[in-house]
Amino acid sequence: MSKDIILETKELKKHFKIKGGRVVKAVDGVSIEVERGKTLGLVGESGCGKSTLGRTLIRIYEPTSGRILLNGRDVSGKSTKRFRQELARSIQMIFQDPYACLNPRMTVSQLISEGWDLNPAIRMDAQEKKERVLALLRTVGLNEEHANRFPHEFSGGQRQRIGIARALSMEPELILCDEPISALDVSIQAQVMNLLLNLQQEKGLSYIFIAHDLSMVRYISDTVAVMYLGNIMEYASNKELYENPQHPYTKALFSAIPVADPKVEKKKSRIKLEGEIPSPIHAPAGCKFCTRCAYAKPVCKEQPPALKECAPGHMVACHAVNG
């Protein structure tokens, strides 16, 4: 049975030029697939390129090279105003900081309806806008009375709900969730996660869920990609990856997941990575993880490993695993 792919990237790169003619390779040849109605989890340490990849997919950043295919259509070309308006109706983003992503001078109603006002293809009268805003507020668990309030009047969890309503306003097929719960209290995180899952079931949404909280990624994702310094190190189904991690970096990340039982947590062996993450400006010539890997061989320092299948549907970029 063939997969129904909504989004696919092929060798996608995003490089930033900085002073002195140097280049930061934030995303360096990433190929991923997102199935329709499913969630792709994107994990890795801070600075690995997860958020840059998300912003490149939604075309906040122009890709340096590679292709982005949305429903089979190449959307990685030159970005025009009309192109961005069309893309906004297919892909939306929920940002990490619910305090910074909402204009403090706009009411909730204005924030949610802003996309309609900016897109000439969407035509609604004032009454219809009001009804749709109120419907979206109810969808994300807020009340009608919240429509005319300003962002500073809400808690962090409520602001993130407003951000979700704003993303839903364009009726997208795919939503990029860029660490949407990391700035929230633990008690609120589960509420937002359950809201996202319920919306996915009701509306058939597809998600790319970017996070460093591996427990949350396991809870929401169908497929998981592990990133390190702009590259995909391992890529598999949720169940396969968490039960049978292959890459040394993935194993180290998973060993740091806390266990609720204090007795089990005390006995658990954690893999500690030695050394600092190399600079993306001066990344190793071979495997980018070789400077911190206990299994590194001479070939790891000389030749970048290809992302190969080590088991059905399980891809790993590692010389030690792939031989």
CORJO-V163659 format. One record per residue. RES is the residue in one letter. SS is DSSP state (hx for helix, st for strand, lp for the rest). PSI is psi in whole degrees, -180 to 180 (NA if undefined). OMEGA is omega in whole degrees, 0 to 359 (* if undefined). Layout:
res:RES ss:SS psi:PSI omega:OMEGA
res:RES ss:SS psi:PSI omega:OMEGA
This chain:
res:M ss:lp psi:124 omega:182
res:S ss:lp psi:151 omega:180
res:K ss:lp psi:148 omega:174
res:D ss:lp psi:96 omega:186
res:I ss:st psi:123 omega:177
res:I ss:st psi:-37 omega:180
res:L ss:st psi:138 omega:179
res:E ss:st psi:139 omega:173
res:T ss:st psi:147 omega:179
res:K ss:st psi:111 omega:179
res:E ss:st psi:46 omega:182
res:L ss:st psi:132 omega:179
res:K ss:st psi:143 omega:171
res:K ss:st psi:108 omega:180
res:H ss:st psi:142 omega:178
res:F ss:st psi:128 omega:176
res:K ss:st psi:133 omega:179
res:I ss:lp psi:-177 omega:183
res:K ss:hx psi:149 omega:178
res:G ss:hx psi:12 omega:179
res:G ss:hx psi:10 omega:180
res:R ss:lp psi:161 omega:184
res:V ss:st psi:132 omega:174
res:V ss:st psi:116 omega:181
res:K ss:st psi:79 omega:185
res:A ss:st psi:-42 omega:174
res:V ss:st psi:124 omega:193
res:D ss:st psi:70 omega:177
res:G ss:st psi:56 omega:183
res:V ss:st psi:129 omega:176
res:S ss:lp psi:116 omega:180
res:I ss:lp psi:166 omega:175
res:E ss:st psi:142 omega:175
res:V ss:st psi:120 omega:179
res:E ss:st psi:147 omega:180
res:R ss:lp psi:131 omega:179
res:G ss:lp psi:6 omega:181
res:K ss:lp psi:175 omega:180
res:T ss:st psi:128 omega:172
res:L ss:st psi:120 omega:176
res:G ss:st psi:136 omega:180
res:L ss:st psi:113 omega:186
res:V ss:st psi:163 omega:179
res:G ss:lp psi:168 omega:180
res:E ss:lp psi:164 omega:176
res:S ss:lp psi:136 omega:179
res:G ss:lp psi:5 omega:183
res:C ss:lp psi:-11 omega:177
res:G ss:lp psi:8 omega:183
res:K ss:hx psi:-53 omega:183
res:S ss:hx psi:-36 omega:178
res:T ss:hx psi:-40 omega:177
res:L ss:hx psi:-45 omega:179
res:G ss:hx psi:-44 omega:180
res:R ss:hx psi:-28 omega:176
res:T ss:hx psi:-38 omega:179
res:L ss:hx psi:-38 omega:182
res:I ss:lp psi:0 omega:175
res:R ss:lp psi:27 omega:165
res:I ss:lp psi:-39 omega:173
res:Y ss:lp psi:144 omega:174
res:E ss:lp psi:129 omega:178
res:P ss:lp psi:144 omega:177
res:T ss:lp psi:-43 omega:176
res:S ss:st psi:176 omega:182
res:G ss:st psi:-180 omega:184
res:R ss:st psi:146 omega:173
res:I ss:st psi:119 omega:181
res:L ss:st psi:121 omega:178
res:L ss:st psi:114 omega:186
res:N ss:lp psi:38 omega:178
res:G ss:lp psi:-7 omega:181
res:R ss:st psi:133 omega:179
res:D ss:st psi:116 omega:181
res:V ss:lp psi:23 omega:182
res:S ss:lp psi:6 omega:181
res:G ss:lp psi:-164 omega:183
res:K ss:lp psi:135 omega:184
res:S ss:lp psi:118 omega:175
res:T ss:lp psi:170 omega:180
res:K ss:hx psi:-45 omega:180
res:R ss:hx psi:-40 omega:178
res:F ss:hx psi:-45 omega:180
res:R ss:hx psi:-36 omega:177
res:Q ss:hx psi:-40 omega:178
res:E ss:hx psi:-43 omega:182
res:L ss:hx psi:-35 omega:181
res:A ss:hx psi:-22 omega:179
res:R ss:lp psi:-7 omega:179
res:S ss:lp psi:-37 omega:182
res:I ss:st psi:134 omega:173
res:Q ss:st psi:169 omega:184
res:M ss:st psi:139 omega:171
res:I ss:st psi:119 omega:188
res:F ss:lp psi:163 omega:185
res:Q ss:lp psi:-45 omega:187
res:D ss:lp psi:105 omega:181
res:P ss:lp psi:-10 omega:179
res:Y ss:lp psi:-32 omega:186
res:A ss:lp psi:-21 omega:189
res:C ss:lp psi:-4 omega:180
res:L ss:lp psi:128 omega:179
res:N ss:lp psi:117 omega:184
res:P ss:lp psi:-15 omega:182
res:R ss:lp psi:1 omega:181
res:M ss:lp psi:144 omega:175
res:T ss:st psi:167 omega:179
res:V ss:hx psi:-42 omega:179
res:S ss:hx psi:-42 omega:179
res:Q ss:hx psi:-38 omega:180
res:L ss:hx psi:-44 omega:183
res:I ss:hx psi:-37 omega:184
res:S ss:hx psi:-2 omega:184
res:E ss:hx psi:-42 omega:181
res:G ss:hx psi:-35 omega:179
res:W ss:hx psi:-39 omega:181
res:D ss:hx psi:-31 omega:184
res:L ss:hx psi:-11 omega:184
res:N ss:lp psi:107 omega:184
res:P ss:lp psi:-17 omega:180
res:A ss:lp psi:-16 omega:181
res:I ss:lp psi:119 omega:183
res:R ss:lp psi:118 omega:179
res:M ss:lp psi:146 omega:174
res:D ss:lp psi:173 omega:186
res:A ss:hx psi:-40 omega:181
res:Q ss:hx psi:-41 omega:179
res:E ss:hx psi:-40 omega:176
res:K ss:hx psi:-45 omega:181
res:K ss:hx psi:-44 omega:181
res:E ss:hx psi:-40 omega:180
res:R ss:hx psi:-36 omega:176
res:V ss:hx psi:-46 omega:181
res:L ss:hx psi:-37 omega:178
res:A ss:hx psi:-41 omega:178
res:L ss:hx psi:-39 omega:177
res:L ss:hx psi:-42 omega:178
res:R ss:hx psi:-37 omega:180
res:T ss:hx psi:-39 omega:183
res:V ss:lp psi:12 omega:174
res:G ss:lp psi:23 omega:176
res:L ss:lp psi:168 omega:185
res:N ss:lp psi:165 omega:178
res:E ss:hx psi:-32 omega:182
res:E ss:hx psi:-17 omega:180
res:H ss:hx psi:-14 omega:188
res:A ss:lp psi:-36 omega:184
res:N ss:lp psi:13 omega:177
res:R ss:lp psi:166 omega:180
res:F ss:st psi:158 omega:185
res:P ss:hx psi:-35 omega:184
res:H ss:hx psi:-12 omega:181
res:E ss:hx psi:1 omega:185
res:F ss:lp psi:159 omega:173
res:S ss:lp psi:172 omega:180
res:G ss:hx psi:-42 omega:180
res:G ss:hx psi:-40 omega:178
res:Q ss:hx psi:-38 omega:178
res:R ss:hx psi:-39 omega:179
res:Q ss:hx psi:-33 omega:175
res:R ss:hx psi:-38 omega:176
res:I ss:hx psi:-42 omega:177
res:G ss:hx psi:-38 omega:178
res:I ss:hx psi:-42 omega:178
res:A ss:hx psi:-39 omega:179
res:R ss:hx psi:-41 omega:178
res:A ss:hx psi:-39 omega:181
res:L ss:hx psi:-21 omega:186
res:S ss:lp psi:-30 omega:181
res:M ss:lp psi:2 omega:180
res:E ss:lp psi:55 omega:183
res:P ss:lp psi:162 omega:174
res:E ss:lp psi:-31 omega:186
res:L ss:st psi:134 omega:177
res:I ss:st psi:129 omega:175
res:L ss:st psi:119 omega:180
res:C ss:st psi:102 omega:185
res:D ss:st psi:90 omega:182
res:E ss:lp psi:58 omega:189
res:P ss:lp psi:-12 omega:182
res:I ss:lp psi:-3 omega:187
res:S ss:lp psi:-27 omega:181
res:A ss:lp psi:6 omega:184
res:L ss:lp psi:156 omega:174
res:D ss:lp psi:151 omega:182
res:V ss:hx psi:-39 omega:182
res:S ss:hx psi:-25 omega:181
res:I ss:hx psi:-25 omega:184
res:Q ss:hx psi:-45 omega:182
res:A ss:hx psi:-37 omega:179
res:Q ss:hx psi:-44 omega:180
res:V ss:hx psi:-40 omega:179
res:M ss:hx psi:-45 omega:180
res:N ss:hx psi:-35 omega:176
res:L ss:hx psi:-45 omega:180
res:L ss:hx psi:-41 omega:179
res:L ss:hx psi:-42 omega:179
res:N ss:hx psi:-42 omega:179
res:L ss:hx psi:-38 omega:179
res:Q ss:hx psi:-43 omega:180
res:Q ss:hx psi:-40 omega:183
res:E ss:hx psi:-40 omega:189
res:K ss:hx psi:-1 omega:180
res:G ss:lp psi:32 omega:183
res:L ss:lp psi:153 omega:171
res:S ss:st psi:142 omega:181
res:Y ss:st psi:147 omega:159
res:I ss:st psi:114 omega:186
res:F ss:st psi:107 omega:182
res:I ss:st psi:127 omega:183
res:A ss:lp psi:163 omega:170
res:H ss:lp psi:-4 omega:176
res:D ss:lp psi:101 omega:187
res:L ss:hx psi:-28 omega:178
res:S ss:hx psi:-42 omega:179
res:M ss:hx psi:-38 omega:178
res:V ss:hx psi:-41 omega:178
res:R ss:hx psi:-36 omega:183
res:Y ss:hx psi:-37 omega:189
res:I ss:hx psi:-21 omega:192
res:S ss:lp psi:151 omega:171
res:D ss:lp psi:-37 omega:178
res:T ss:st psi:148 omega:182
res:V ss:st psi:134 omega:174
res:A ss:st psi:132 omega:181
res:V ss:st psi:122 omega:183
res:M ss:st psi:148 omega:175
res:Y ss:st psi:120 omega:178
res:L ss:lp psi:46 omega:174
res:G ss:lp psi:-2 omega:181
res:N ss:st psi:154 omega:172
res:I ss:st psi:122 omega:180
res:M ss:st psi:-34 omega:181
res:E ss:st psi:148 omega:190
res:Y ss:st psi:116 omega:183
res:A ss:st psi:176 omega:175
res:S ss:st psi:157 omega:181
res:N ss:hx psi:-54 omega:184
res:K ss:hx psi:-47 omega:182
res:E ss:hx psi:-44 omega:184
res:L ss:hx psi:-44 omega:183
res:Y ss:hx psi:-27 omega:180
res:E ss:hx psi:-24 omega:184
res:N ss:lp psi:59 omega:178
res:P ss:lp psi:142 omega:183
res:Q ss:lp psi:-40 omega:184
res:H ss:lp psi:138 omega:179
res:P ss:hx psi:-34 omega:179
res:Y ss:hx psi:-44 omega:178
res:T ss:hx psi:-44 omega:179
res:K ss:hx psi:-40 omega:179
res:A ss:hx psi:-42 omega:178
res:L ss:hx psi:-46 omega:184
res:F ss:hx psi:-30 omega:179
res:S ss:hx psi:-17 omega:181
res:A ss:lp psi:-4 omega:179
res:I ss:lp psi:122 omega:182
res:P ss:lp psi:148 omega:177
res:V ss:lp psi:138 omega:185
res:A ss:lp psi:-29 omega:181
res:D ss:lp psi:116 omega:182
res:P ss:hx psi:-34 omega:181
res:K ss:hx psi:-44 omega:179
res:V ss:hx psi:-41 omega:180
res:E ss:hx psi:-38 omega:181
res:K ss:hx psi:-36 omega:182
res:K ss:hx psi:-18 omega:186
res:K ss:lp psi:139 omega:179
res:S ss:lp psi:125 omega:180
res:R ss:lp psi:135 omega:178
res:I ss:lp psi:116 omega:181
res:K ss:lp psi:124 omega:179
res:L ss:lp psi:129 omega:179
res:E ss:lp psi:147 omega:174
res:G ss:lp psi:172 omega:181
res:E ss:lp psi:158 omega:174
res:I ss:lp psi:129 omega:180
res:P ss:lp psi:155 omega:177
res:S ss:lp psi:136 omega:177
res:P ss:lp psi:-13 omega:176
res:I ss:lp psi:-36 omega:181
res:H ss:lp psi:56 omega:180
res:A ss:lp psi:152 omega:178
res:P ss:lp psi:149 omega:183
res:A ss:lp psi:-33 omega:180
res:G ss:lp psi:-126 omega:176
res:C ss:lp psi:129 omega:183
res:K ss:lp psi:-16 omega:180
res:F ss:lp psi:-4 omega:189
res:C ss:hx psi:-28 omega:182
res:T ss:hx psi:-14 omega:181
res:R ss:hx psi:5 omega:186
res:C ss:lp psi:131 omega:180
res:A ss:lp psi:-14 omega:184
res:Y ss:lp psi:12 omega:184
res:A ss:lp psi:135 omega:177
res:K ss:lp psi:167 omega:180
res:P ss:hx psi:-38 omega:181
res:V ss:hx psi:-29 omega:181
res:C ss:hx psi:-31 omega:182
res:K ss:hx psi:-14 omega:186
res:E ss:hx psi:-35 omega:188
res:Q ss:lp psi:125 omega:177
res:P ss:lp psi:132 omega:180
res:P ss:lp psi:142 omega:177
res:A ss:lp psi:151 omega:177
res:L ss:lp psi:104 omega:185
res:K ss:st psi:157 omega:180
res:E ss:st psi:121 omega:178
res:C ss:st psi:-16 omega:176
res:A ss:st psi:162 omega:181
res:P ss:lp psi:118 omega:179
res:G ss:lp psi:5 omega:183
res:H ss:st psi:110 omega:183
res:M ss:st psi:137 omega:180
res:V ss:st psi:138 omega:175
res:A ss:lp psi:85 omega:184
res:C ss:lp psi:125 omega:179
res:H ss:hx psi:-37 omega:183
res:A ss:hx psi:-37 omega:181
res:V ss:hx psi:-43 omega:185
res:N ss:hx psi:-6 omega:178
res:G ss:lp psi:NA omega:*
